[in-house]
Amino acid sequence: MRIEQIPVGMMQVCCYIVSCEETNEAAVIDAGGDEEVILDRCRKNNLQVKYIIATHGHPDHV
């Protein structure tokens, strides 16, 4: 399992990409903004995003 933390959005909140090193399937947690940064990181690591998870409903995480 690989876990990456990426600061995103105007408030630089933490987004996480959790992925399986064997299957390259991933979950993006609390995406919140800067979607191109997140997608570029996923593309760079050949990840297939299977899940997008919001841990809470604040505007900086949805």
PQR file of N, CA, C, O and H, with PARSE charges and radii, in Angstrom:
ATOM      1  N   MET A   1       0.851  -1.172   0.000 -0.4000 1.5000
ATOM      2  CA  MET A   1       0.000   0.000   0.000 -0.0000 2.0000
ATOM      3  C   MET A   1       0.896   1.234   0.000  0.5500 1.7000
ATOM      4  O   MET A   1       1.907   1.297   0.699 -0.5500 1.4000
ATOM      5  N   ARG A   2       0.494   2.203  -0.800 -0.4000 1.5000
ATOM      6  CA  ARG A   2       1.215   3.471  -0.877 -0.0000 2.0000
ATOM      7  C   ARG A   2       0.236   4.581  -0.492  0.5500 1.7000
ATOM      8  O   ARG A   2      -0.910   4.584  -0.943 -0.5500 1.4000
ATOM      9  H   ARG A   2      -0.327   2.152  -1.367  0.4000 1.0000
ATOM     10  N   ILE A   3       0.685   5.518   0.339 -0.4000 1.5000
ATOM     11  CA  ILE A   3      -0.142   6.647   0.758 -0.0000 2.0000
ATOM     12  C   ILE A   3       0.622   7.929   0.450  0.5500 1.7000
ATOM     13  O   ILE A   3       1.750   8.120   0.904 -0.5500 1.4000
ATOM     14  H   ILE A   3       1.616   5.515   0.705  0.4000 1.0000
ATOM     15  N   GLU A   4      -0.008   8.801  -0.325 -0.4000 1.5000
ATOM     16  CA  GLU A   4       0.590  10.098  -0.645 -0.0000 2.0000
ATOM     17  C   GLU A   4      -0.297  11.205  -0.102  0.5500 1.7000
ATOM     18  O   GLU A   4      -1.522  11.133  -0.201 -0.5500 1.4000
ATOM     19  H   GLU A   4      -0.924   8.646  -0.694  0.4000 1.0000
ATOM     20  N   GLN A   5       0.314  12.213   0.463 -0.4000 1.5000
ATOM     21  CA  GLN A   5      -0.406  13.388   0.951 -0.0000 2.0000
ATOM     22  C   GLN A   5      -0.086  14.547   0.014  0.5500 1.7000
ATOM     23  O   GLN A   5       1.077  14.828  -0.275 -0.5500 1.4000
ATOM     24  H   GLN A   5       1.309  12.272   0.544  0.4000 1.0000
ATOM     25  N   ILE A   6      -1.147  15.221  -0.459 -0.4000 1.5000
ATOM     26  CA  ILE A   6      -0.978  16.341  -1.378 -0.0000 2.0000
ATOM     27  C   ILE A   6      -1.761  17.533  -0.834  0.5500 1.7000
ATOM     28  O   ILE A   6      -2.969  17.415  -0.625 -0.5500 1.4000
ATOM     29  H   ILE A   6      -2.092  14.994  -0.224  0.4000 1.0000
ATOM     30  N   PRO A   7      -1.113  18.683  -0.597 -0.5600 1.5000
ATOM     31  CA  PRO A   7      -1.864  19.875  -0.201  0.2800 2.0000
ATOM     32  C   PRO A   7      -2.581  20.459  -1.424  0.5500 1.7000
ATOM     33  O   PRO A   7      -1.960  20.687  -2.462 -0.5500 1.4000
ATOM     34  N   VAL A   8      -3.888  20.699  -1.295 -0.4000 1.5000
ATOM     35  CA  VAL A   8      -4.681  21.187  -2.426 -0.0000 2.0000
ATOM     36  C   VAL A   8      -5.584  22.343  -2.017  0.5500 1.7000
ATOM     37  O   VAL A   8      -5.895  22.528  -0.841 -0.5500 1.4000
ATOM     38  H   VAL A   8      -4.393  20.514  -0.451  0.4000 1.0000
ATOM     39  N   GLY A   9      -5.991  23.104  -3.008 -0.4000 1.5000
ATOM     40  CA  GLY A   9      -6.951  24.177  -2.797 -0.0000 2.0000
ATOM     41  C   GLY A   9      -6.334  25.416  -2.184  0.5500 1.7000
ATOM     42  O   GLY A   9      -5.164  25.437  -1.802 -0.5500 1.4000
ATOM     43  H   GLY A   9      -5.739  22.953  -3.964  0.4000 1.0000
ATOM     44  N   MET A  10      -7.159  26.448  -2.103 -0.4000 1.5000
ATOM     45  CA  MET A  10      -6.723  27.729  -1.572 -0.0000 2.0000
ATOM     46  C   MET A  10      -6.251  27.616  -0.123  0.5500 1.7000
ATOM     47  O   MET A  10      -5.338  28.324   0.302 -0.5500 1.4000
ATOM     48  H   MET A  10      -8.109  26.431  -2.413  0.4000 1.0000
ATOM     49  N   MET A  11      -6.884  26.719   0.624 -0.4000 1.5000
ATOM     50  CA  MET A  11      -6.526  26.561   2.038 -0.0000 2.0000
ATOM     51  C   MET A  11      -5.443  25.506   2.252  0.5500 1.7000
ATOM     52  O   MET A  11      -5.066  25.220   3.388 -0.5500 1.4000
ATOM     53  H   MET A  11      -7.626  26.144   0.279  0.4000 1.0000
ATOM     54  N   GLN A  12      -4.938  24.922   1.147 -0.4000 1.5000
ATOM     55  CA  GLN A  12      -3.893  23.902   1.213 -0.0000 2.0000
ATOM     56  C   GLN A  12      -4.246  22.781   2.187  0.5500 1.7000
ATOM     57  O   GLN A  12      -3.454  22.411   3.053 -0.5500 1.4000
ATOM     58  H   GLN A  12      -5.245  25.154   0.224  0.4000 1.0000
ATOM     59  N   VAL A  13      -5.467  22.247   2.016 -0.4000 1.5000
ATOM     60  CA  VAL A  13      -5.915  21.128   2.847 -0.0000 2.0000
ATOM     61  C   VAL A  13      -5.283  19.840   2.327  0.5500 1.7000
ATOM     62  O   VAL A  13      -4.818  19.782   1.189 -0.5500 1.4000
ATOM     63  H   VAL A  13      -6.110  22.548   1.312  0.4000 1.0000
ATOM     64  N   CYS A  14      -5.271  18.834   3.150 -0.4000 1.5000
ATOM     65  CA  CYS A  14      -4.616  17.574   2.798 -0.0000 2.0000
ATOM     66  C   CYS A  14      -5.549  16.650   2.026  0.5500 1.7000
ATOM     67  O   CYS A  14      -6.630  16.290   2.492 -0.5500 1.4000
ATOM     68  H   CYS A  14      -5.649  18.881   4.075  0.4000 1.0000
ATOM     69  N   CYS A  15      -5.108  16.285   0.853 -0.4000 1.5000
ATOM     70  CA  CYS A  15      -5.749  15.257   0.042 -0.0000 2.0000
ATOM     71  C   CYS A  15      -4.826  14.046   0.109  0.5500 1.7000
ATOM     72  O   CYS A  15      -3.604  14.186   0.157 -0.5500 1.4000
ATOM     73  H   CYS A  15      -4.230  16.578   0.474  0.4000 1.0000
ATOM     74  N   TYR A  16      -5.416  12.875   0.110 -0.4000 1.5000
ATOM     75  CA  TYR A  16      -4.612  11.653   0.165 -0.0000 2.0000
ATOM     76  C   TYR A  16      -4.939  10.777  -1.030  0.5500 1.7000
ATOM     77  O   TYR A  16      -6.096  10.660  -1.436 -0.5500 1.4000
ATOM     78  H   TYR A  16      -6.409  12.762   0.070  0.4000 1.0000
ATOM     79  N   ILE A  17      -3.912  10.166  -1.584 -0.4000 1.5000
ATOM     80  CA  ILE A  17      -4.086   9.131  -2.593 -0.0000 2.0000
ATOM     81  C   ILE A  17      -3.554   7.849  -1.975  0.5500 1.7000
ATOM     82  O   ILE A  17      -2.366   7.729  -1.675 -0.5500 1.4000
ATOM     83  H   ILE A  17      -2.973  10.261  -1.254  0.4000 1.0000
ATOM     84  N   VAL A  18      -4.450   6.902  -1.792 -0.4000 1.5000
ATOM     85  CA  VAL A  18      -4.086   5.601  -1.226 -0.0000 2.0000
ATOM     86  C   VAL A  18      -4.175   4.597  -2.363  0.5500 1.7000
ATOM     87  O   VAL A  18      -5.217   4.466  -3.005 -0.5500 1.4000
ATOM     88  H   VAL A  18      -5.415   7.000  -2.036  0.4000 1.0000
ATOM     89  N   SER A  19      -3.082   3.891  -2.609 -0.4000 1.5000
ATOM     90  CA  SER A  19      -3.075   2.985  -3.755 -0.0000 2.0000
ATOM     91  C   SER A  19      -2.435   1.646  -3.420  0.5500 1.7000
ATOM     92  O   SER A  19      -1.662   1.513  -2.472 -0.5500 1.4000
ATOM     93  H   SER A  19      -2.235   3.998  -2.088  0.4000 1.0000
ATOM     94  N   CYS A  20      -2.785   0.672  -4.228 -0.4000 1.5000
ATOM     95  CA  CYS A  20      -2.237  -0.681  -4.116 -0.0000 2.0000
ATOM     96  C   CYS A  20      -1.069  -0.792  -5.092  0.5500 1.7000
ATOM     97  O   CYS A  20      -1.231  -0.545  -6.287 -0.5500 1.4000
ATOM     98  H   CYS A  20      -3.414   0.779  -4.998  0.4000 1.0000
ATOM     99  N   GLU A  21       0.089  -1.158  -4.595 -0.4000 1.5000
ATOM    100  CA  GLU A  21       1.265  -1.274  -5.453 -0.0000 2.0000
ATOM    101  C   GLU A  21       1.172  -2.461  -6.414  0.5500 1.7000
ATOM    102  O   GLU A  21       1.868  -2.486  -7.429 -0.5500 1.4000
ATOM    103  H   GLU A  21       0.221  -1.359  -3.625  0.4000 1.0000
ATOM    104  N   GLU A  22       0.333  -3.430  -6.110 -0.4000 1.5000
ATOM    105  CA  GLU A  22       0.190  -4.604  -6.977 -0.0000 2.0000
ATOM    106  C   GLU A  22      -0.784  -4.364  -8.130  0.5500 1.7000
ATOM    107  O   GLU A  22      -0.516  -4.758  -9.265 -0.5500 1.4000
ATOM    108  H   GLU A  22      -0.232  -3.410  -5.285  0.4000 1.0000
ATOM    109  N   THR A  23      -1.923  -3.712  -7.835 -0.4000 1.5000
ATOM    110  CA  THR A  23      -2.963  -3.526  -8.858 -0.0000 2.0000
ATOM    111  C   THR A  23      -2.996  -2.121  -9.453  0.5500 1.7000
ATOM    112  O   THR A  23      -3.605  -1.905 -10.500 -0.5500 1.4000
ATOM    113  H   THR A  23      -2.141  -3.392  -6.913  0.4000 1.0000
ATOM    114  N   ASN A  24      -2.348  -1.167  -8.794 -0.4000 1.5000
ATOM    115  CA  ASN A  24      -2.382   0.253  -9.166 -0.0000 2.0000
ATOM    116  C   ASN A  24      -3.775   0.860  -9.053  0.5500 1.7000
ATOM    117  O   ASN A  24      -4.033   1.912  -9.636 -0.5500 1.4000
ATOM    118  H   ASN A  24      -1.853  -1.342  -7.942  0.4000 1.0000
ATOM    119  N   GLU A  25      -4.674   0.221  -8.318 -0.4000 1.5000
ATOM    120  CA  GLU A  25      -5.975   0.818  -8.033 -0.0000 2.0000
ATOM    121  C   GLU A  25      -5.805   1.793  -6.876  0.5500 1.7000
ATOM    122  O   GLU A  25      -4.993   1.577  -5.977 -0.5500 1.4000
ATOM    123  H   GLU A  25      -4.465  -0.634  -7.844  0.4000 1.0000
ATOM    124  N   ALA A  26      -6.590   2.879  -6.913 -0.4000 1.5000
ATOM    125  CA  ALA A  26      -6.400   3.932  -5.926 -0.0000 2.0000
ATOM    126  C   ALA A  26      -7.718   4.505  -5.431  0.5500 1.7000
ATOM    127  O   ALA A  26      -8.758   4.404  -6.081 -0.5500 1.4000
ATOM    128  H   ALA A  26      -7.250   3.055  -7.643  0.4000 1.0000
ATOM    129  N   ALA A  27      -7.630   5.109  -4.255 -0.4000 1.5000
ATOM    130  CA  ALA A  27      -8.716   5.902  -3.689 -0.0000 2.0000
ATOM    131  C   ALA A  27      -8.168   7.305  -3.452  0.5500 1.7000
ATOM    132  O   ALA A  27      -7.058   7.470  -2.947 -0.5500 1.4000
ATOM    133  H   ALA A  27      -6.785   5.191  -3.727  0.4000 1.0000
ATOM    134  N   VAL A  28      -8.952   8.307  -3.817 -0.4000 1.5000
ATOM    135  CA  VAL A  28      -8.602   9.697  -3.541 -0.0000 2.0000
ATOM    136  C   VAL A  28      -9.486  10.143  -2.386  0.5500 1.7000
ATOM    137  O   VAL A  28     -10.711  10.041  -2.456 -0.5500 1.4000
ATOM    138  H   VAL A  28      -9.855   8.173  -4.227  0.4000 1.0000
ATOM    139  N   ILE A  29      -8.862  10.636  -1.328 -0.4000 1.5000
ATOM    140  CA  ILE A  29      -9.585  11.011  -0.113 -0.0000 2.0000
ATOM    141  C   ILE A  29      -9.491  12.521   0.083  0.5500 1.7000
ATOM    142  O   ILE A  29      -8.398  13.089   0.071 -0.5500 1.4000
ATOM    143  H   ILE A  29      -7.868  10.719  -1.271  0.4000 1.0000
ATOM    144  N   ASP A  30     -10.645  13.168   0.263 -0.4000 1.5000
ATOM    145  CA  ASP A  30     -10.755  14.614   0.496 -0.0000 2.0000
ATOM    146  C   ASP A  30     -10.075  15.426  -0.607  0.5500 1.7000
ATOM    147  O   ASP A  30      -9.155  16.203  -0.352 -0.5500 1.4000
ATOM    148  H   ASP A  30     -11.533  12.707   0.272  0.4000 1.0000
ATOM    149  N   ALA A  31     -10.550  15.230  -1.835 -0.4000 1.5000
ATOM    150  CA  ALA A  31      -9.939  15.871  -3.005 -0.0000 2.0000
ATOM    151  C   ALA A  31      -9.942  17.399  -2.922  0.5500 1.7000
ATOM    152  O   ALA A  31      -8.883  18.001  -3.099 -0.5500 1.4000
ATOM    153  H   ALA A  31     -11.298  14.599  -2.043  0.4000 1.0000
ATOM    154  N   GLY A  32     -11.037  18.033  -2.671 -0.4000 1.5000
ATOM    155  CA  GLY A  32     -11.139  19.441  -2.319 -0.0000 2.0000
ATOM    156  C   GLY A  32     -10.670  20.511  -3.274  0.5500 1.7000
ATOM    157  O   GLY A  32     -10.942  21.681  -3.004 -0.5500 1.4000
ATOM    158  H   GLY A  32     -11.897  17.543  -2.527  0.4000 1.0000
ATOM    159  N   GLY A  33     -10.011  20.227  -4.333 -0.4000 1.5000
ATOM    160  CA  GLY A  33      -9.563  21.257  -5.257 -0.0000 2.0000
ATOM    161  C   GLY A  33      -8.289  20.836  -5.959  0.5500 1.7000
ATOM    162  O   GLY A  33      -7.734  19.774  -5.676 -0.5500 1.4000
ATOM    163  H   GLY A  33      -9.790  19.277  -4.552  0.4000 1.0000
ATOM    164  N   ASP A  34      -7.826  21.677  -6.878 -0.4000 1.5000
ATOM    165  CA  ASP A  34      -6.619  21.372  -7.653 -0.0000 2.0000
ATOM    166  C   ASP A  34      -6.712  19.999  -8.303  0.5500 1.7000
ATOM    167  O   ASP A  34      -5.785  19.193  -8.228 -0.5500 1.4000
ATOM    168  H   ASP A  34      -8.276  22.539  -7.108  0.4000 1.0000
ATOM    169  N   GLU A  35      -7.850  19.750  -8.943 -0.4000 1.5000
ATOM    170  CA  GLU A  35      -8.064  18.417  -9.510 -0.0000 2.0000
ATOM    171  C   GLU A  35      -7.006  18.026 -10.524  0.5500 1.7000
ATOM    172  O   GLU A  35      -6.680  16.845 -10.643 -0.5500 1.4000
ATOM    173  H   GLU A  35      -8.603  20.405  -9.004  0.4000 1.0000
ATOM    174  N   GLU A  36      -6.458  18.992 -11.263 -0.4000 1.5000
ATOM    175  CA  GLU A  36      -5.412  18.650 -12.235 -0.0000 2.0000
ATOM    176  C   GLU A  36      -4.145  18.160 -11.539  0.5500 1.7000
ATOM    177  O   GLU A  36      -3.471  17.265 -12.048 -0.5500 1.4000
ATOM    178  H   GLU A  36      -6.723  19.951 -11.167  0.4000 1.0000
ATOM    179  N   VAL A  37      -3.816  18.728 -10.395 -0.4000 1.5000
ATOM    180  CA  VAL A  37      -2.653  18.261  -9.627 -0.0000 2.0000
ATOM    181  C   VAL A  37      -2.868  16.816  -9.197  0.5500 1.7000
ATOM    182  O   VAL A  37      -1.968  15.983  -9.307 -0.5500 1.4000
ATOM    183  H   VAL A  37      -4.364  19.455  -9.982  0.4000 1.0000
ATOM    184  N   ILE A  38      -4.063  16.529  -8.709 -0.4000 1.5000
ATOM    185  CA  ILE A  38      -4.393  15.175  -8.252 -0.0000 2.0000
ATOM    186  C   ILE A  38      -4.379  14.202  -9.426  0.5500 1.7000
ATOM    187  O   ILE A  38      -3.783  13.129  -9.337 -0.5500 1.4000
ATOM    188  H   ILE A  38      -4.795  17.205  -8.619  0.4000 1.0000
ATOM    189  N   LEU A  39      -5.031  14.574 -10.524 -0.4000 1.5000
ATOM    190  CA  LEU A  39      -5.075  13.698 -11.696 -0.0000 2.0000
ATOM    191  C   LEU A  39      -3.691  13.488 -12.300  0.5500 1.7000
ATOM    192  O   LEU A  39      -3.366  12.380 -12.727 -0.5500 1.4000
ATOM    193  H   LEU A  39      -5.515  15.446 -10.596  0.4000 1.0000
ATOM    194  N   ASP A  40      -2.876  14.537 -12.339 -0.4000 1.5000
ATOM    195  CA  ASP A  40      -1.513  14.393 -12.857 -0.0000 2.0000
ATOM    196  C   ASP A  40      -0.706  13.416 -12.010  0.5500 1.7000
ATOM    197  O   ASP A  40       0.050  12.606 -12.547 -0.5500 1.4000
ATOM    198  H   ASP A  40      -3.141  15.436 -11.991  0.4000 1.0000
ATOM    199  N   ARG A  41      -0.861  13.485 -10.701 -0.4000 1.5000
ATOM    200  CA  ARG A  41      -0.151  12.559  -9.809 -0.0000 2.0000
ATOM    201  C   ARG A  41      -0.605  11.126 -10.062  0.5500 1.7000
ATOM    202  O   ARG A  41       0.207  10.201 -10.071 -0.5500 1.4000
ATOM    203  H   ARG A  41      -1.476  14.143 -10.265  0.4000 1.0000
ATOM    204  N   CYS A  42      -1.902  10.950 -10.266 -0.4000 1.5000
ATOM    205  CA  CYS A  42      -2.424   9.610 -10.554 -0.0000 2.0000
ATOM    206  C   CYS A  42      -1.899   9.100 -11.890  0.5500 1.7000
ATOM    207  O   CYS A  42      -1.505   7.939 -12.004 -0.5500 1.4000
ATOM    208  H   CYS A  42      -2.562  11.702 -10.259  0.4000 1.0000
ATOM    209  N   ARG A  43      -1.892   9.965 -12.899 -0.4000 1.5000
ATOM    210  CA  ARG A  43      -1.379   9.564 -14.218 -0.0000 2.0000
ATOM    211  C   ARG A  43       0.105   9.213 -14.145  0.5500 1.7000
ATOM    212  O   ARG A  43       0.548   8.212 -14.708 -0.5500 1.4000
ATOM    213  H   ARG A  43      -2.211  10.908 -12.807  0.4000 1.0000
ATOM    214  N   LYS A  44       0.861  10.050 -13.443 -0.4000 1.5000
ATOM    215  CA  LYS A  44       2.306   9.841 -13.306 -0.0000 2.0000
ATOM    216  C   LYS A  44       2.612   8.470 -12.709  0.5500 1.7000
ATOM    217  O   LYS A  44       3.592   7.829 -13.088 -0.5500 1.4000
ATOM    218  H   LYS A  44       0.501  10.863 -12.985  0.4000 1.0000
ATOM    219  N   ASN A  45       1.776   8.025 -11.779 -0.4000 1.5000
ATOM    220  CA  ASN A  45       1.988   6.746 -11.105 -0.0000 2.0000
ATOM    221  C   ASN A  45       1.158   5.615 -11.711  0.5500 1.7000
ATOM    222  O   ASN A  45       1.061   4.532 -11.133 -0.5500 1.4000
ATOM    223  H   ASN A  45       0.980   8.547 -11.471  0.4000 1.0000
ATOM    224  N   ASN A  46       0.556   5.872 -12.887 -0.4000 1.5000
ATOM    225  CA  ASN A  46      -0.262   4.868 -13.589 -0.0000 2.0000
ATOM    226  C   ASN A  46      -1.361   4.290 -12.701  0.5500 1.7000
ATOM    227  O   ASN A  46      -1.607   3.084 -12.709 -0.5500 1.4000
ATOM    228  H   ASN A  46       0.635   6.752 -13.356  0.4000 1.0000
ATOM    229  N   LEU A  47      -2.020   5.162 -11.934 -0.4000 1.5000
ATOM    230  CA  LEU A  47      -3.057   4.711 -11.011 -0.0000 2.0000
ATOM    231  C   LEU A  47      -4.427   4.762 -11.669  0.5500 1.7000
ATOM    232  O   LEU A  47      -4.723   5.661 -12.456 -0.5500 1.4000
ATOM    233  H   LEU A  47      -1.821   6.142 -11.928  0.4000 1.0000
ATOM    234  N   GLN A  48      -5.244   3.794 -11.337 -0.4000 1.5000
ATOM    235  CA  GLN A  48      -6.636   3.766 -11.774 -0.0000 2.0000
ATOM    236  C   GLN A  48      -7.489   4.100 -10.553  0.5500 1.7000
ATOM    237  O   GLN A  48      -7.607   3.294  -9.630 -0.5500 1.4000
ATOM    238  H   GLN A  48      -5.004   3.063 -10.698  0.4000 1.0000
ATOM    239  N   VAL A  49      -8.082   5.288 -10.552 -0.4000 1.5000
ATOM    240  CA  VAL A  49      -8.887   5.716  -9.406 -0.0000 2.0000
ATOM    241  C   VAL A  49     -10.195   4.931  -9.391  0.5500 1.7000
ATOM    242  O   VAL A  49     -10.987   5.001 -10.331 -0.5500 1.4000
ATOM    243  H   VAL A  49      -7.986   5.943 -11.302  0.4000 1.0000
ATOM    244  N   LYS A  50     -10.404   4.191  -8.323 -0.4000 1.5000
ATOM    245  CA  LYS A  50     -11.614   3.382  -8.147 -0.0000 2.0000
ATOM    246  C   LYS A  50     -12.606   4.057  -7.207  0.5500 1.7000
ATOM    247  O   LYS A  50     -13.814   3.852  -7.319 -0.5500 1.4000
ATOM    248  H   LYS A  50      -9.760   4.134  -7.560  0.4000 1.0000
ATOM    249  N   TYR A  51     -12.088   4.864  -6.279 -0.4000 1.5000
ATOM    250  CA  TYR A  51     -12.945   5.469  -5.258 -0.0000 2.0000
ATOM    251  C   TYR A  51     -12.542   6.917  -5.035  0.5500 1.7000
ATOM    252  O   TYR A  51     -11.363   7.267  -5.086 -0.5500 1.4000
ATOM    253  H   TYR A  51     -11.106   5.031  -6.188  0.4000 1.0000
ATOM    254  N   ILE A  52     -13.546   7.753  -4.786 -0.4000 1.5000
ATOM    255  CA  ILE A  52     -13.345   9.122  -4.319 -0.0000 2.0000
ATOM    256  C   ILE A  52     -14.116   9.218  -3.016  0.5500 1.7000
ATOM    257  O   ILE A  52     -15.330   9.019  -2.983 -0.5500 1.4000
ATOM    258  H   ILE A  52     -14.504   7.469  -4.745  0.4000 1.0000
ATOM    259  N   ILE A  53     -13.403   9.525  -1.947 -0.4000 1.5000
ATOM    260  CA  ILE A  53     -13.989   9.494  -0.606 -0.0000 2.0000
ATOM    261  C   ILE A  53     -13.908  10.884   0.019  0.5500 1.7000
ATOM    262  O   ILE A  53     -12.842  11.498   0.047 -0.5500 1.4000
ATOM    263  H   ILE A  53     -12.416   9.688  -1.975  0.4000 1.0000
ATOM    264  N   ALA A  54     -15.039  11.376   0.519 -0.4000 1.5000
ATOM    265  CA  ALA A  54     -15.075  12.632   1.275 -0.0000 2.0000
ATOM    266  C   ALA A  54     -15.333  12.268   2.730  0.5500 1.7000
ATOM    267  O   ALA A  54     -16.354  11.659   3.050 -0.5500 1.4000
ATOM    268  H   ALA A  54     -15.906  10.877   0.497  0.4000 1.0000
ATOM    269  N   THR A  55     -14.411  12.641   3.612 -0.4000 1.5000
ATOM    270  CA  THR A  55     -14.554  12.269   5.019 -0.0000 2.0000
ATOM    271  C   THR A  55     -15.531  13.162   5.763  0.5500 1.7000
ATOM    272  O   THR A  55     -16.047  12.789   6.817 -0.5500 1.4000
ATOM    273  H   THR A  55     -13.581  13.135   3.353  0.4000 1.0000
ATOM    274  N   HIS A  56     -15.787  14.357   5.207 -0.4000 1.5000
ATOM    275  CA  HIS A  56     -16.765  15.262   5.806 -0.0000 2.0000
ATOM    276  C   HIS A  56     -17.185  16.282   4.756  0.5500 1.7000
ATOM    277  O   HIS A  56     -16.551  16.395   3.707 -0.5500 1.4000
ATOM    278  H   HIS A  56     -15.368  14.660   4.351  0.4000 1.0000
ATOM    279  N   GLY A  57     -18.242  17.017   5.033 -0.4000 1.5000
ATOM    280  CA  GLY A  57     -18.863  17.862   4.026 -0.0000 2.0000
ATOM    281  C   GLY A  57     -18.423  19.307   3.960  0.5500 1.7000
ATOM    282  O   GLY A  57     -19.144  20.125   3.390 -0.5500 1.4000
ATOM    283  H   GLY A  57     -18.757  16.925   5.885  0.4000 1.0000
ATOM    284  N   HIS A  58     -17.286  19.660   4.506 -0.4000 1.5000
ATOM    285  CA  HIS A  58     -16.838  21.044   4.385 -0.0000 2.0000
ATOM    286  C   HIS A  58     -16.533  21.361   2.920  0.5500 1.7000
ATOM    287  O   HIS A  58     -16.084  20.485   2.182 -0.5500 1.4000
ATOM    288  H   HIS A  58     -16.700  18.995   4.969  0.4000 1.0000
ATOM    289  N   PRO A  59     -16.772  22.605   2.491 -0.5600 1.5000
ATOM    290  CA  PRO A  59     -16.544  22.967   1.087  0.2800 2.0000
ATOM    291  C   PRO A  59     -15.107  22.728   0.619  0.5500 1.7000
ATOM    292  O   PRO A  59     -14.875  22.537  -0.575 -0.5500 1.4000
ATOM    293  N   ASP A  60     -14.140  22.736   1.541 -0.4000 1.5000
ATOM    294  CA  ASP A  60     -12.756  22.523   1.132 -0.0000 2.0000
ATOM    295  C   ASP A  60     -12.431  21.056   0.880  0.5500 1.7000
ATOM    296  O   ASP A  60     -11.296  20.732   0.532 -0.5500 1.4000
ATOM    297  H   ASP A  60     -14.329  22.891   2.511  0.4000 1.0000
ATOM    298  N   HIS A  61     -13.399  20.167   1.046 -0.4000 1.5000
ATOM    299  CA  HIS A  61     -13.159  18.744   0.811 -0.0000 2.0000
ATOM    300  C   HIS A  61     -14.106  18.136  -0.216  0.5500 1.7000
ATOM    301  O   HIS A  61     -14.082  16.923  -0.425 -0.5500 1.4000
ATOM    302  H   HIS A  61     -14.321  20.430   1.328  0.4000 1.0000
ATOM    303  N   VAL A  62     -14.939  18.947  -0.861 -0.4000 1.5000
ATOM    304  CA  VAL A  62     -15.882  18.367  -1.827 -0.0000 2.0000
ATOM    305  C   VAL A  62     -15.760  19.031  -3.182  0.5500 1.7000
ATOM    306  O   VAL A  62     -16.477  18.668  -4.114 -0.5500 1.4000
ATOM    307  H   VAL A  62     -14.959  19.933  -0.691  0.4000 1.0000
TER
END
